[in-house]
Amino acid sequence: MMKRKMAFSLCCIVACSFIARSEAIVAFDQWFDSYERTTWDQETLRLDDFAHYLNKDRKSIGYVAIYALPQEKKNEINGRVDRIRRHLTEKRGVDAKQLVIIVAGRHEKGLTILQPVKQGSVRPNFP
């Protein structure tokens, strides 16, 4: 009987540990939003959702990771960064201190990742 109780307890500990780990992984593997290169009209819809979230939670920091297209020139990338920053701050009222825009590299289809984090939290690890 004692062996059964110990085995049951051990199974519960392992199961609880697995559940806790899988929840932590899910929390870090899911982005608020991510999308491949699209039209500006489509992109502003996504940025508007992001701005709405940031304006609701003024203590969060909004990370925007931009992966440029392989053939995209530096001035085009900088223009895109400026356009996103202006849209979020000037048109949607996000505090510039809440916003971090990172040119994270290049992607065959041009990728943008939007991720808010609580102030003081670890910066997201972009792929």
Buried (B, 14 or more C-beta within 10 A) or exposed (E): EEEEEEEEEEEEEEEEEEEEEEEEEEEEEEBBBBBEBBEEEEBBEBBBEBBEBBBEBEEBBBBBBBBBBEEBEEEEBEEBBEBBBEBBBEEBEBEEEBBBBBBBEBBEEBBBBBBBBEEEEEEBEBE
